[in-house]
Amino acid sequence: MERCDSPLNGGAIIACYEQILALTLQKLDAARNSDWDEVVVLEEKRTDVIGSLKSSDRNDLLDDLQISKKAELIRDILASDLEGRTLTEEWMAELKNILGSLGTEMKLSNAYERAAGS
């Protein structure tokens, strides 16, 4: 895994963006498979790489071809991230419905228990 927090040259900066894309695609695959624990692990890794890259990411170190490649990688990262976010939001909505149903069941159960105890 490329270190993204030390002074970088253009090729190393691109390698860091490729690493972010690879983690994003792995995260998307985990979300598609409803492997939410893996989604969390991959997001933590991705966040670490992004955070470390911020201090070293300088366009003045990139040639024109690398700037184009960086833009392409960022577009791919954002598109994959959007799809992953959509899947996560759908899962969270399902989870909210399940938890809401359980809460209603518990309230009904408690109400019946109180009524039976009267």
Summary of the structure (lengths in Angstrom):
residues: 118
radius of gyration: 22.1
end to end distance: 66.0
largest distance: 80.2
contacts: 308
relative contact order: 0.14
helix: 84%
strand: 0%
